[in-house]
Amino acid sequence: MAHISFEESIKILKDNLPSCKDCEKVFLDTALNRVLAQDIIAKYNNPYMPTASMDGYAIRYEDIDSEIKIIGRNPAGKFEYEKIEKNQAVKTYTGSFMPEGADTLVPIENVEVEGDRLIIKEKVNKGFSVRVVGEDFKKGEVLIKKGVKLRAAEIGVLASLGISSVYVYKKPIISVIATGEEIADIDDEVRLGQIRSSNNYTLTTLGRELGFETLNCGIAGDNKDEIKNKILSALNSSDIVVTTGGVSVGDFDFVKEITGEFEVLFHGVNIKPGQWIMVAKAGEKYIVSLPGFPYSSFVTFLLYVVPIAESFEGKKTLEFLEAFLRDDFEKKFKKTQFVAVNLSFEDGKYIVDVRGKKQGSSGILTNLIENRALMWLDEGLYTLKKGNKVKIIKY
């Protein structure tokens, strides 16, 4: 079977990505990292009256060289003195409204007070420390656009508007199934020839780390009916079904046969690791069958599952960046290759290296420990020199 190029596989995937899921309304306390499904428009000016931005005395700037009388004070949250006349001042606190007629705030440290007389020792400019109407936002302004991921600042703005719940896009549900007679679950007794299953735990956690609802559906042995029943059951309850193992050319690789019963987008990509990646559509849902090696399944999950999940929710979780090599690097495989690298930010740029990384098969999951980036190397055999620019995927 001829494998397609990585670029071709990504193009096919992009041409078949889903649109955003339906919306749901969530309370602000649970809206963190959700994607907004509505524009948030200001219904009023903020502040809606001129407001003091520090403690001091509200005056008319034209009186700054005159003898000024203190007529009272306006603590924050109270507005006892709504207006001042010529040569009058009101002691005003951070967050207090400025009385009508006042246009300047003189800080406490700039004045002396003798009885009810205000003596200005150090002058300020007109309008000093006064927040004008609409300084933060104006009525009718779009404050947060549809499609924005809600973080602390956005949630703070929503709270300041008195919005307790918002419409967000529903999260896609990803189900993960590990397959293979050679794998045993955490608490199972391991027979000779078996290994512990890590893929279903690794990928479930990776999906959750990236903000998706991800379900661990356990293990299916090398039994075609068992695998098919698990996949069909997962399709009923999720948007993306991810399997690991059973997609290459072995006698017991039943996953490729079952996934092949659906609308296959591609099977086999010229990449390392993960050449036997298989992606299919099941109506509005997706089946992504990944290789069984732990490192392969991790990388191909990032490359193929994440873009589908992102599209369902209309967000981006991966960063595609440029970095510079700390050391020379020899590419020994012709395929497009994704290499686990150490990543650091030094002197304003990303630096990568493979120091301490083990060389070997695609089963070396430990190369990903404390690692948050993959180096993306295009097809061909070549040597990169220290200081060369490379592409990376930061997750």
N, C-alpha and C positions, 0 to 999 in steps of 0.2 A: 504494500500500500504506500503510495507516494504521500509524503507529508507536505502540508502547505507551509508557507513562511509565517513567521510570527506576525509580520505586518498584515498579511492577508487574513489571518485569524482574527486580529483585532478589528479589521475593517468589517468582516462578516458579523462579528459580535456587535459592533456599533450600529450596523444596519438593522439589527434585530433586538435592540434594547427596549425594555418596556417603558411606558409612560408612567408618570407618578401615580401612586395608588390613591384611593379615596382619602378624604379628609376625616379627621375626628377632632373633637373639642377636648382639650386637656386643661387641668388647673395649672396655674403658674408654677406651683411647687414641683410639678412633674414635667415641666416643659424644657428643662435643660437639654441641649443638644438636639432638640427636635427641629424640624424644618417648617418654617412658617408658611401657611397656605393662604394667607391674606395680607394685603397691605395694611399697615397700621398708620392711621391718619390722625393728626392732632385735632382735637375738638375745641381747643382753646389755646391761648398764648401762655407760655411759661417763661418767666413769671408773668402773671397777669396784671401786676402793678409794679412800679419801680421799687426795688428791694435792696436793702443794705447787704453788702457782701462781707462786712466786718463790723466790729464794735466801734462806735464813735458817736459823733454829733451831726445830725442832719441840719444843714443850713442852706440859705440861698447864697450862691457863689458871689453875687454882687455885694453881700454884706461882709465878705471875708476880712476887710480892713476896718470894719466898724465895731462898736461895742455891741456885743450880742448877749441877749438874755436867755437863759435856759428856762423853758416853761414846763418841762416835764420829761417823761420818758415813754418809749414804746417797746416793751419787751417783745421778744418773738412770740407770735401767736396772739398778740393783743394789738389793738389799733385805737388807743385812747385819744391820741392827738392826730387828727386827720388833716390838719392844715396848719401852716405857720405863716406869720406875717413878717413884715420887714424887721430885721435885726432880732429875730427870734431863732432859737435852736431847740431841738428835741433830742434827748439822748436815745440813740437807736442801736439795736443789737443785730448781730448776724442773723439774717433771715427775716428781719422785721421790714414791714412796708415803710417806704419813705412818705412822710406827710406831704400833702399837696403844697406846692410852692417851693419845697426843698429840691435842690438839684445836685447837691454835693455832700459827701460824708467826710468829715475830718476825723481821722483815727484818734483814739483815746491817747496814744503816746505822743500826739502832736499838740496837746492842749494842757492848760491848767484851768482849774475851776476854783473860783473864789465866791462862795455863796451861790447865787444864781447867775453869776457872771462867767461867761466863757472867754478865756484868753487863748488865742491861737498862736502858738510859739513857732510852728512850722507850717507854712501854707501848702496847699495841694492844688492840683489842677481842677478845673470845672468838671463835674461829673465823676470825681474820684470815688471808687468803691461803691458805685451805684449800678446795680443790674437793671438794664433797661427792659421794658416790656418786650417779651418774645426773644430774649437773649438766647435761651436754650432752644426753644422751638416756637413757631408761629402757627396759629390756627389754619388748618387746611394743608399743612406740610406733611408729606409722606415721611414718617420717621423711621420705619423699618419696612423694607420691601419684602414682598412675597418671595420665598425661596431662600431667605436668610436662615442660617443655623442659629438658634437661640442660645446665647451664652449669658454670662453675668451682666454685662452692660445692657443687652437687649431686654433681659428680664427686669432689670432695674428701671428702665424706661417704661415698660409695660405697667409695672407697679406704680410708678409716679403718675400714670394716666388713670389709675383706678381700674385697670383691666385685670380681672381675676382669672379669666380663662381665654384661651385662644385656639383658633383652628390650625392644626398642623397636619402634614401628610402622614398617613399610617406607615408604620415601619414594616418592611418586608420580613417575613418569617423564613428563616433558613433551617432546614433539617439536615443533619449530618449522620450518615450511615457508613460504618467501616465494614468492609467485607473481607472474607478469607478464612479458610479452615485453619490457617497457620497462626491466627491471632487469638489471644485469650484476654478476657476483660480483667480489670484490676484485681478483683477478688476470686477469679477462677484459678483452679489448679492448672499449672502449666505442664502440658505433656511434652515429651521429647519431640523436638522439631517445631515447637510453638514459641511465639514471642508475645510479650505484652502489647496490647493495642494502645497506641498513643494518639492516632490520628483523630478519632472522634472527640477526644478531650482537647487536643491542640486546636483543632479547627473550630470547635464550639466556642472555646475561649477567645480565639482570634476574632471571630465574628462579633462576639459581645464586646470585646475591646474596642472594635471599630464602631460600636453603637448600634448594631443590628440585633434583632431578637433571634437567637440561635438555639436550636434544640438538639440535644445529644440523643440520637435514636438507637444507640448501641451498635451491636455487631450482628452481621448475618454471615453464616458459614458459606462454603462453596456449594450451595444448593440453589438451583435456579428458581424454584418456586418460592423458597424462603426470601430470596433477594427481591424477587418481583413483588411479592406481597408487601414487603417493607417499603419499597419505593412507592407503590400505589397508595399505601396507607399514608406515607409522608406527603405525597402530592395533595391528598385531601385536606391536610392541615397546614400546609406551608406554600410559599411562593417559589422557593428554590430548594430543590433536593440535591444535596451534595453526597456523592459516594466516593469511597477511596478503595482502590484495588480492583482487579478484574477487568481492566480495559486494554490489556496488551494482546499478545497472541498465544497465550497459554491454553492448554486443554480445559482448564477450569475457570477461564475468564468469562464468566456468564454476564457480568455487568454490561459489557459492550453489546451483547445480544439483546438484553432487555432495553437498554437505552436506545438501541437501534430500531426498536419498534415505534419510536416517536419521530418527530421531525428533526433529524440530525443536521446541525449546522456545520459541524466539522468533526473529524476524528483523526488525530495525528498532526502535530505541529513540529516544525523543525527547531525545537528549543531544548536546552539543557538547563535544569532538569524538567521532566514532565512531558516527554514527547508524545505519550499516548493519551493526552488530554482529549476528552470527548464532551461536546456541548450539544444539547438537544432542547427543543421546545415541546412542551406538552400543553397545547392550547395557549393560555395566557401565562403559563408557568414554565419553569425551566428545570432541566436535569443537567447537572455538571458532574461528570464522572472523572475523578482525578486518579493519578497513579497511586500505588500503595506505599511507596517509600516515603517516610515522614518529611524529609526535606522537600521532595518533589511536590507532595500534596500541599505543603505550606505555601510554596512559591506559586503554584498554579491557582490556589485559592485566591491569592492576592491579584493575580493577573486576570482571572476569568470570572470568579464568583463575585468579587467586590464590585466590579463595574456594573454588573446586573443589579446587585442590591442597592448601589448608589442611585441608579436610575429610577428604581421604584420610589425612592424617597426624595430624589432631586437634590442630592448633596454630594460633596466630595470629601473623601476621607484620606486618600493617598496624595502625596506630593511628588511631582516629577521635577527633579532639580538637577543642577550641575554641581560637580565636585571636582577636586583635584587629587591626583594620586600622591601618596606619601612616598611610595617606592615603585620601582619598575614592576610590571606585571606581564607575564606571558600567557596569552590565550591559547590553549592547547586543543580546543574543540571547535570544529567548523560551525556548529549550530549557534543560533542566537543564545547567549548564555546569561544566566542571572546568578550572581555570586554574592554570598553573604559577606558584608564588609563591616569593619569598625568605622563608625562615623563620629567626627568631631567638628566643632566650629572654631576656627582659629584665624585671627587677623581678618575677620570679615568675610571668610569663605569656608565652605565645607571641605573637609579633608577626609579621604578614605584610605584604608589599608586592609590587608588580610593577615596581619600579624596575629599569631596564635590560632588561626583557623586551621582545621585539619583537612588534609587532602584525602580524597577517597570517593566512595559511592554516594548516591543521593539518599542514603539512609542516615546520614550524619545530622541529626536534628540539633545536637549540642552546638553546632556552629551558629545557631540563631540566638543562643543565650546572650543577653545584654546587647542584642543587635537590633537596630531599628531601620536598617536600610539594605537594599539590594543594589549591586552595581549591574547595570544593563549594558551588555557588550554585544554589538551587532555581529552578524555572521562573518566567518573568516578566521584564518590563523594569523596572528600578529603579536607583536610585543609593544606594550605601552610603556612609556618612560615616566620616571618621576616628574611630577608637575603637569603631566598631561591632563586635559579636561575629560571627564567621563560623565555619563548619565547615571542618575541614581533614582530609585523609588524609595521614598521615605514613608514609613507607615506608623 
